[in-house]
Amino acid sequence: MNDFVLCTDQLKMAKQSIEDRTILHFVRGGIKLGLLSNPEGFITATRQVAVRENHNWSLENITLKLVTESGQGVVKHGFFVLKGLVLQGAGWEDYKLLPSPLMEKELSALTFTWDNIDTLAPNDSKFISVPVFLNEKRKSFLFSVNVGYEGQLQKLEWIKRGLAIVAHKLQ
């Protein structure tokens, strides 16, 4: 029941933003992805908007990335903020994965943006693709995002830890 109330509250805020023509402020202010009735549709829509805003991009050549320059105005358009995410299998500090004995870490609001694969730096050795699931049951895969990591662990060791980001914890 609590999830339903949270979902309807978010829907009311979205409806009001549409009526006030401030929907971008709503999206950029933070959305709880796990409370949307169709989170895959939201991700697809943001992808299509990114391609439309950048005429030389194609849907096949873009990737989702985590914006790590907090508050510096690096991203001017094509971004969205997600709230309520939970990282499983690692710690988190300065927008990077860290080895940790904790099983879960609640994340603050994170900013995501789409980027053209052709313009990314070739040195991605300290990044790993982390899957994002709808909830902790991990049955509904939503997307993956490249996240930087620190420490001595190699990519294979990070994978063995069962890394994942969960969009919503079931109540």
N, C-alpha and C positions, 0 to 999 in steps of 0.2 A: 504494500500500500504506500509506503514511504517513497519508493521509486516512482510510482504513478504521480504523486503530488509534486515531486521534483521535476518530473517530465512536463507536467502541465504548467508549472511555474515558468520553466524555460520557454515553453511554447507561447505563453502569454507575452513574455518579454520580446520574443521574436515577432509576434503579431503586432505589438505596439511599435516596434522599430520599423516594420514595413509601413504601417500607417503614417508614422512620422517621417518617413523617407530617410531613416538613419540606420538602415540594416547593416551597412559597413561598420558602423560603430559597434553594433551588437556583435558581429562576427569577430571583429578585431579586439573586442573587450573580453572575449573568452566564452567558448561553448563547451559544454560537457557532452562530448561525442557519444558516450554510452547512453545518454538519455534521448537521443534522436531516434525516431521511429525507423529511419533508414540512414544509418551512418555512412554506408558505402556510397549512397547517392550524394551525400554532402561532399565526400572526398572527390568523387567524380566531377561534381560541379565546380569545385575549386580548381581542379586540373584544367577543365575546359575554359574557365575564366582566365587562367594564367596563359594559355595558348592564345586566346582572343586578344589579351592585352599585349602580347609579344608576337607580332605577326610573323616573324621568321622562325618561330618554334613549331614543332609538330608534337602531337600527343605521344608518339613513340619515342621521342628523344628528351623527355623531361623526367626528372626524379625529385622525390620529396626530400627536403633536407631540413634539419633543425637549425634555427637561427641562434647563433651563440653570442652575438654582439648585443647584449641586452641594453636597451634604452639609448642606443647611439644613432637611431634613425637610418640604419643601413638599408633596410627594406622599405621602399616607399609605397609599393603596391603588390598585390598578389600574395599577401600573407594572411594567415589566420592563426588564432590563439586557441589552444585547447586546455581545458582545466579538468581536474579530477583524475589525472592519469596516475597509474601506479606502476613502478618499475619492479620487475621480479628478477632475482638472480644476481643483483649487483648493487653497489652503492652509487651515489650521485653527488658530484661536486663540480662547480664551474662548468656546467653543461657537458660533463664527461662522465663515462662509466669508471667506477673504481672497484677494486676487489673489496668485498665486504662479507662478513659472516651473516648479515641480516638477509632474510628471504625476500622482504619487500621494502620499498621506499616510496612514500607518497611524493609526487613531484609537484612543484608549483606550476603555475601557468607557463606553458611552453609555446613559443612562436615557431610556426612551420611556414615554409615557402617552397614553391616549385622552382627548379632551376634546370637550365638546358644542360644536358650531359656533355655536349661538345665544349662548353665553356668552363667545365670543372677542372681544377688542378689535377694533374696526373698522379700526384703523390697522395694516395689514399690509404697508405699502409697503416695508419693509426685510426681507421674507421671500420666499423662493423655494421652490417645490416641487421637491425633489430625489428622483429615482427611485432605488430600491434594487433591485439585481439579485442573483441568486444567486451568480454568479461573473463574472470579467472578460470573458467572452464576450458578456455582456449579452443572452442569449437568453431567460432566465427572469426576467421582471419579478415582484417580490414585492409591493412597495407603494411609496408615496411619502411623504415627510415634509417638513413646512415647516421650513426652516432660515434663521436670520438671516444677514445678510451685512454686511460693512463695506467701506469704500472708495468710490471714485468710479464703479465699474462699475454700470450699470443692469441691470435684469432680463434684457433681450434679450442683452446682452453676456455675462452669466453663462450663459444658455442656449447661446450659440454656443460656449462653452468645453467643452461636452459633459459637464457635471457629472453625476456619478453616485456612489452608494455601492455598494460591492461587499461582499456578505456573506461571501465566501470566496474566497481565492486558491488556484487549483488548484496542487497540488504535483507 
